[in-house]
Each structure stands twice: as structure tokens, then as C-alpha cells.
Amino acid sequence: MKSKVKMQRAFEIAVARPENFDSEGAIIWNFIDADVYEVMVKGRKMLNQNESVLYMEEFDRLADLYEASPVNLEAV
């Protein structure tokens, strides 16, 4: 994966979008994942196998951090 910073920024943008939450305010993780993945593969069809593993690990890390403290991801 080219940039954890790029992915973190894409994640921050995705979790700020109202359309990524259901009517009760719960986050729709598949929507967040789709938004972030779209940014990370820009100009390509998909990530290669190694990049996909790194992507999933980083996405899970960011999601865990967000769930622990949804107010501020800038501190990671």
C-alpha cells in the first residue's frame, strides 16, 4: 500500500459522510470500506494480494481506533 496517511485521510472523510450511517446513527462499515478502497485503488482495478492484506490490516486498525474514540483520528 502506498500511503497510510492517504488511507487515514480517506477514512476520516468516509466517517464524516452522513450517508455512511444508518437511520439510527450506526456506522455502515461496508460503505466506509468501499469509500476508502476507491481512493486507494484510484486508476487501477484492484490492489494486488500483498496490498490487499496490508489494506485490510490498516482498515481494521483505523476502525478499531475510530470505535474507541470517534472524535479524533488525527492523533494516530
MODELLER restraints for C-alpha pairs under 7 A, 6 or more apart:
rsr = mdl.restraints
at = mdl.atoms
rsr.add(forms.Gaussian(group=physical.xy_distance, feature=features.Distance(at['CA:1:A'], at['CA:51:A']), mean=4.98, stdev=0.5))
rsr.add(forms.Gaussian(group=physical.xy_distance, feature=features.Distance(at['CA:1:A'], at['CA:54:A']), mean=6.47, stdev=0.5))
rsr.add(forms.Gaussian(group=physical.xy_distance, feature=features.Distance(at['CA:1:A'], at['CA:55:A']), mean=6.70, stdev=0.5))
rsr.add(forms.Gaussian(group=physical.xy_distance, feature=features.Distance(at['CA:7:A'], at['CA:36:A']), mean=6.68, stdev=0.5))
rsr.add(forms.Gaussian(group=physical.xy_distance, feature=features.Distance(at['CA:7:A'], at['CA:40:A']), mean=6.74, stdev=0.5))
rsr.add(forms.Gaussian(group=physical.xy_distance, feature=features.Distance(at['CA:10:A'], at['CA:36:A']), mean=5.28, stdev=0.5))
rsr.add(forms.Gaussian(group=physical.xy_distance, feature=features.Distance(at['CA:10:A'], at['CA:39:A']), mean=6.67, stdev=0.5))
rsr.add(forms.Gaussian(group=physical.xy_distance, feature=features.Distance(at['CA:11:A'], at['CA:36:A']), mean=5.74, stdev=0.5))
rsr.add(forms.Gaussian(group=physical.xy_distance, feature=features.Distance(at['CA:14:A'], at['CA:32:A']), mean=5.44, stdev=0.5))
rsr.add(forms.Gaussian(group=physical.xy_distance, feature=features.Distance(at['CA:14:A'], at['CA:35:A']), mean=6.13, stdev=0.5))
rsr.add(forms.Gaussian(group=physical.xy_distance, feature=features.Distance(at['CA:14:A'], at['CA:36:A']), mean=6.86, stdev=0.5))
rsr.add(forms.Gaussian(group=physical.xy_distance, feature=features.Distance(at['CA:15:A'], at['CA:32:A']), mean=6.56, stdev=0.5))
rsr.add(forms.Gaussian(group=physical.xy_distance, feature=features.Distance(at['CA:20:A'], at['CA:27:A']), mean=6.06, stdev=0.5))
rsr.add(forms.Gaussian(group=physical.xy_distance, feature=features.Distance(at['CA:20:A'], at['CA:28:A']), mean=5.43, stdev=0.5))
rsr.add(forms.Gaussian(group=physical.xy_distance, feature=features.Distance(at['CA:20:A'], at['CA:31:A']), mean=5.72, stdev=0.5))
rsr.add(forms.Gaussian(group=physical.xy_distance, feature=features.Distance(at['CA:20:A'], at['CA:32:A']), mean=6.40, stdev=0.5))
rsr.add(forms.Gaussian(group=physical.xy_distance, feature=features.Distance(at['CA:21:A'], at['CA:27:A']), mean=4.38, stdev=0.5))
rsr.add(forms.Gaussian(group=physical.xy_distance, feature=features.Distance(at['CA:21:A'], at['CA:28:A']), mean=5.34, stdev=0.5))
rsr.add(forms.Gaussian(group=physical.xy_distance, feature=features.Distance(at['CA:22:A'], at['CA:28:A']), mean=6.55, stdev=0.5))
rsr.add(forms.Gaussian(group=physical.xy_distance, feature=features.Distance(at['CA:41:A'], at['CA:47:A']), mean=6.24, stdev=0.5))
rsr.add(forms.Gaussian(group=physical.xy_distance, feature=features.Distance(at['CA:66:A'], at['CA:73:A']), mean=6.63, stdev=0.5))
